[in-house]
Amino acid sequence: MTRFADVAAGADLSDGGLKAVTLEGKELLLARVGDEYFAADDRCPHMGARLSGGTLEGTIVVCPRHGSRFDLRDGRVDRWTESSGPLLSIAKMVRPPRPLRTYPVQVREGRLMVDVEPDV
């Protein structure tokens, strides 16, 4: 069952903008790319930094702590860390790559509605 809840006005986000919100105790990241809106967990699954403090490159959100990159369309890991070579191998062993949890977004009458209910 899906249940969308109002989290913000679409006008609160400019193109390329990121915004942190809390919905039902969950820290969420809202992002806007053109006319599309995205919602995901605000905490990076790598080391827990707030992604809302990062940057947006197209649909890719970049973590401000270690440069981890996630595609907001589906949460896919684009890059686990800025490290390379042996450091990247060690980082992947210590904390294996995990996707970013994303949530469905709808726009209704200019308001952003997010569904954080788990799929059943």
N, C-alpha and C positions, 0 to 999 in steps of 0.2 A: 504494500500500500504506500502510495506517495502522499506526502503532505508538505506543501510548499508554504514557507513562512516569509514574511516581509523582512528584509534586512537593511535596505537602503534605497534611496532614490537613484535611478540611473544617472541623473545629472550630477550626482556626487562624485562620479568618476570621469575624468577626462580620458581621451584616447591614450593608451599606454600607461594608464594610472593603476596604482595598487592601493588597497585600503584594507585595514584590519577591522573586523567586526566580531561580535560574539553572538552566537545563536544557540539557545538551549544548552549553555555551558561549553560549547565548542568554539575554539578560536579559529576563525575562518579568514581566508584571504579572498578578497574580491579583486578581479582584474577586468580591464576593458581593453579589447583590441578591435579597433574600428567600431562596428555596430554589434560586436559579440561580447558577451559577458561570461566570466568564468568564476567558479568558486572552488576552493580547495582548502585543506588544512593549512593553517598559517605557520605551523612548525615544520621545519625541514626534517625528513625522516633520516637524514645522515647524522646530524649532530644537534638538532633541536633549535636552530636559530629561527628567528621570525622572518619568514619569507617576505612579509610586507615591508621590511627594511631593505629588501633586495632591489633588483632591477628587472625590467621586462624587455625581452628581445623577441618581438613578434608574439607567439603564444608560449614562449619559453620564459619561465621565471628562474632567475639566477639568485642563489642563496648568497647573502652578504658575508657569511663566515668562511666557507671553503670553496665557493664557486660551483657547488652542485647545481645541476640544471634539470628542470622538469617541464614537460610539455603539459600545459593546462588543459588541453583538449581531452587527455585521457590519463594523465599522471605519469606517463612513461618517463623513465630516467633517460635523459639526453647525455648527461655526464655526471658521474658520481662525485668527483672532486676535481679541483684544479691540478692536483698532483699528477705526475706521470711516471712511467718506468717502475722501478722497484717500490717507490712510495705508494703508487696507485695500487699495486698488487697487495701491499700490506694493508692499506686502507680498506680494500675490498674483503680481505680476510677478517679483519677486526670488526668491520661493520658492513656486511654484504649489502649490495644495492637493493633498495626497496622503492617501489613507486610511491608517488604522492597521491594521497586520497583526494579525489575530486567529487564534486556534487553537482547534480542537475540545477540549472538556473533557468528561470522564465522571467520575461518582462511583462508586467501587467499594469497598464495605465501609468507607465513611466516608473514603476516600482520594481526593484529586483527581488525576486522570490527564489528562495533556495530550499531544496529538499535535503535534509540531513538524516532522514529516517533510513535505517539499514534495509537493504533488499531482503525480502523474506521468501 
